[in-house]
Amino acid sequence: MASSMVQYVVVRGDLLHSLKWPTGAIIAQACHACTAVLHLYRDDENVVQYTSDLDNMHKVVLEAKNEGDLRTLSDKLSEGSIHHKLWIEQPEDYATCLAAKPYPKEEIQKYFKKFKLFK
């Protein structure tokens, strides 16, 4: 049942390519955002379904070019009533990653079509 749900995660590519963050630090940003959104919506039917079969969770990790693209995506998701968490790294106070609450793929995929897989 959980296999029909997908969680999209979008990470800033410039953190790796331009700003030269260590890979582990970037992975931590994605982990923070995923953990936060699952906690925020822990009682939501989609989250309950998604986490009911932990061995079959499906995530898609995509790349935003920069903070502006990530914030624009967050605005579009908010406009579409798509629950998500924009992770703001402290003390720097800038957005590093976004994780959407799990949704059926057909409901959410259109918001993420312009992004490529994170490399």
C-alpha positions in Angstrom: 0.0 0.0 0.0 2.8 2.5 0.9 4.4 1.8 -2.5 1.8 4.2 -4.2 3.1 7.1 -2.0 6.1 9.1 -2.9 8.1 11.7 -1.0 9.9 14.4 -3.0 13.1 15.9 -1.5 14.7 18.9 -3.2 18.3 19.9 -2.3 20.2 22.9 -3.4 22.9 21.8 -5.9 24.9 25.0 -5.4 25.7 23.8 -1.8 27.8 21.0 -3.3 29.0 22.6 -6.6 29.7 26.2 -5.8 29.8 26.5 -2.1 31.7 23.3 -1.7 29.8 21.9 1.3 30.9 18.4 2.4 28.6 15.7 1.0 27.7 14.6 4.6 26.5 18.0 5.5 24.3 18.1 2.4 22.8 14.7 3.2 22.1 15.9 6.7 20.0 18.8 5.3 17.9 16.3 3.5 17.6 14.1 6.6 16.5 17.2 8.7 13.8 18.2 6.2 12.5 14.6 5.8 12.4 14.0 9.5 10.7 17.4 10.2 7.9 17.0 7.6 7.1 13.5 8.8 7.0 14.7 12.3 4.9 17.8 11.5 2.3 15.6 9.7 2.7 12.4 11.7 -1.1 12.0 12.1 -1.9 12.7 8.5 -3.4 9.7 6.6 -0.7 9.9 3.8 2.1 9.8 6.4 0.6 7.0 8.3 0.2 5.0 5.1 3.7 5.9 3.9 5.4 4.8 7.2 3.3 1.7 7.6 5.7 -0.3 5.4 9.2 1.2 6.2 11.0 -1.2 3.9 9.1 0.1 0.9 9.2 3.8 1.3 9.8 5.7 -2.0 11.7 9.0 -2.1 12.8 11.0 -5.1 15.8 13.3 -4.4 16.0 16.2 -6.8 18.3 19.3 -7.3 17.4 23.0 -7.2 20.0 25.2 -8.7 20.0 27.7 -5.8 18.1 29.1 -2.8 15.9 31.2 -5.0 14.7 28.1 -6.9 14.0 26.3 -3.7 12.0 29.2 -2.2 10.0 29.6 -5.5 9.1 25.9 -5.3 8.1 26.3 -1.7 5.8 29.2 -2.7 4.2 27.1 -5.5 3.7 24.1 -3.2 2.0 26.4 -0.7 -0.2 27.9 -3.4 -1.2 24.3 -4.3 -1.9 23.4 -0.7 0.9 20.8 -0.8 2.3 20.3 2.7 6.1 20.5 2.9 8.9 21.6 5.1 11.4 24.2 3.8 14.5 23.5 5.9 16.2 26.7 7.0 19.8 26.1 8.3 20.8 28.0 11.4 22.6 30.1 12.3 23.1 31.0 8.6 19.3 31.5 8.1 19.1 30.2 4.6 17.0 27.5 2.9 19.0 24.4 2.1 16.4 21.7 1.4 12.7 21.0 1.0 10.8 17.8 1.7 7.2 17.3 0.7 4.9 15.3 2.8 4.3 11.9 1.1 1.5 12.0 -1.5 0.2 9.7 -4.2 2.6 10.3 -7.1 -0.1 11.4 -9.5 -1.2 14.2 -7.1 2.3 15.7 -6.6 4.6 14.9 -9.5 3.6 18.0 -11.6 5.2 20.3 -9.1 8.6 18.7 -9.5 8.9 18.0 -13.2 11.4 20.9 -13.8 13.9 19.4 -11.4 16.5 16.8 -12.3 17.8 14.1 -10.0 20.4 15.3 -7.5 24.0 14.5 -8.6 
